[in-house]
Amino acid sequence: MGSVRMKPNILVTGTPGTGKTTTCSLLADDPNLNLRHINLGELVKQKNLHNGWDDEFECYILNEDLIAYGSIPSTGSPG
């Protein structure tokens, strides 16, 4: 059996350019919080975890099944 996740996932969404990535990176850099930052948008592009491009919203259409099953890199630690 794999490692047991001890903390919830926190998904941060919102308007582009408002500081989401910067804020999450700063939180993940704090050693007292024991968090890690995964840029899902980059992961989706790199691993082709989408069902194409949405012209109206100018973003990839996430394939949640592909994302949920083994695509998130594991560090072996909770977070």
LUMLOZA-83069 format. One record per residue (C-alpha): residue in one letter; x, y, z. Coordinates in nm, 2 decimals, m for minus. Example, Ala and Ser with C-alpha at 12.3 -4.5 7.8 and 13.67 -1.06 7.14 Angstrom:
<fikols>
<fikol code="A" x="1.23" y="m0.45" z="0.78"/>
<fikol code="S" x="1.37" y="m0.11" z="0.71"/>
</fikols>
This chain:
<fikols>
<fikol code="M" x="0.00" y="0.00" z="0.00"/>
<fikol code="G" x="0.12" y="0.35" z="m0.08"/>
<fikol code="S" x="0.18" y="0.63" z="0.16"/>
<fikol code="V" x="m0.12" y="0.78" z="0.35"/>
<fikol code="R" x="m0.19" y="1.14" z="0.29"/>
<fikol code="M" x="m0.21" y="1.32" z="0.62"/>
<fikol code="K" x="m0.31" y="1.67" z="0.50"/>
<fikol code="P" x="m0.58" y="1.79" z="0.26"/>
<fikol code="N" x="m0.51" y="1.91" z="m0.10"/>
<fikol code="I" x="m0.56" y="2.28" z="m0.14"/>
<fikol code="L" x="m0.65" y="2.39" z="m0.49"/>
<fikol code="V" x="m0.60" y="2.76" z="m0.55"/>
<fikol code="T" x="m0.79" y="2.90" z="m0.86"/>
<fikol code="G" x="m0.86" y="3.24" z="m0.99"/>
<fikol code="T" x="m0.79" y="3.52" z="m1.24"/>
<fikol code="P" x="m0.45" y="3.50" z="m1.41"/>
<fikol code="G" x="m0.19" y="3.74" z="m1.28"/>
<fikol code="T" x="m0.32" y="3.78" z="m0.93"/>
<fikol code="G" x="m0.03" y="3.61" z="m0.74"/>
<fikol code="K" x="m0.16" y="3.26" z="m0.69"/>
<fikol code="T" x="0.16" y="3.09" z="m0.79"/>
<fikol code="T" x="0.38" y="3.33" z="m0.60"/>
<fikol code="T" x="0.17" y="3.29" z="m0.28"/>
<fikol code="C" x="0.17" y="2.91" z="m0.31"/>
<fikol code="S" x="0.54" y="2.90" z="m0.37"/>
<fikol code="L" x="0.61" y="3.12" z="m0.07"/>
<fikol code="L" x="0.39" y="2.90" z="0.15"/>
<fikol code="A" x="0.57" y="2.58" z="0.03"/>
<fikol code="D" x="0.91" y="2.74" z="0.10"/>
<fikol code="D" x="0.82" y="2.78" z="0.47"/>
<fikol code="P" x="0.98" y="2.48" z="0.65"/>
<fikol code="N" x="0.74" y="2.50" z="0.94"/>
<fikol code="L" x="0.44" y="2.44" z="0.72"/>
<fikol code="N" x="0.56" y="2.12" z="0.55"/>
<fikol code="L" x="0.37" y="2.19" z="0.23"/>
<fikol code="R" x="0.46" y="2.14" z="m0.14"/>
<fikol code="H" x="0.35" y="2.34" z="m0.44"/>
<fikol code="I" x="0.25" y="2.16" z="m0.76"/>
<fikol code="N" x="0.17" y="2.39" z="m1.05"/>
<fikol code="L" x="m0.11" y="2.18" z="m1.20"/>
<fikol code="G" x="m0.13" y="2.39" z="m1.51"/>
<fikol code="E" x="0.24" y="2.31" z="m1.59"/>
<fikol code="L" x="0.19" y="1.94" z="m1.50"/>
<fikol code="V" x="m0.11" y="1.92" z="m1.73"/>
<fikol code="K" x="0.09" y="2.06" z="m2.02"/>
<fikol code="Q" x="0.40" y="1.85" z="m1.96"/>
<fikol code="K" x="0.22" y="1.52" z="m1.92"/>
<fikol code="N" x="m0.06" y="1.58" z="m2.16"/>
<fikol code="L" x="m0.33" y="1.54" z="m1.90"/>
<fikol code="H" x="m0.60" y="1.73" z="m2.09"/>
<fikol code="N" x="m0.87" y="1.68" z="m2.34"/>
<fikol code="G" x="m0.77" y="1.97" z="m2.57"/>
<fikol code="W" x="m0.77" y="2.35" z="m2.56"/>
<fikol code="D" x="m1.07" y="2.56" z="m2.47"/>
<fikol code="D" x="m1.06" y="2.87" z="m2.70"/>
<fikol code="E" x="m1.32" y="3.06" z="m2.50"/>
<fikol code="F" x="m1.14" y="3.03" z="m2.17"/>
<fikol code="E" x="m0.79" y="3.01" z="m2.32"/>
<fikol code="C" x="m0.69" y="2.71" z="m2.11"/>
<fikol code="Y" x="m0.66" y="2.33" z="m2.13"/>
<fikol code="I" x="m0.96" y="2.12" z="m2.05"/>
<fikol code="L" x="m0.83" y="1.91" z="m1.76"/>
<fikol code="N" x="m0.88" y="1.53" z="m1.77"/>
<fikol code="E" x="m0.95" y="1.46" z="m1.40"/>
<fikol code="D" x="m0.92" y="1.09" z="m1.44"/>
<fikol code="L" x="m0.57" y="1.12" z="m1.58"/>
<fikol code="I" x="m0.48" y="1.37" z="m1.30"/>
<fikol code="A" x="m0.62" y="1.15" z="m1.02"/>
<fikol code="Y" x="m0.44" y="0.83" z="m1.10"/>
<fikol code="G" x="m0.07" y="0.86" z="m1.05"/>
<fikol code="S" x="0.02" y="1.17" z="m1.23"/>
<fikol code="I" x="0.11" y="1.39" z="m0.93"/>
<fikol code="P" x="0.47" y="1.35" z="m0.83"/>
<fikol code="S" x="0.52" y="1.19" z="m0.49"/>
<fikol code="T" x="0.79" y="1.30" z="m0.24"/>
<fikol code="G" x="0.70" y="1.02" z="0.00"/>
<fikol code="S" x="0.61" y="1.28" z="0.27"/>
<fikol code="P" x="0.27" y="1.41" z="0.37"/>
<fikol code="G" x="0.15" y="1.74" z="0.22"/>
</fikols>
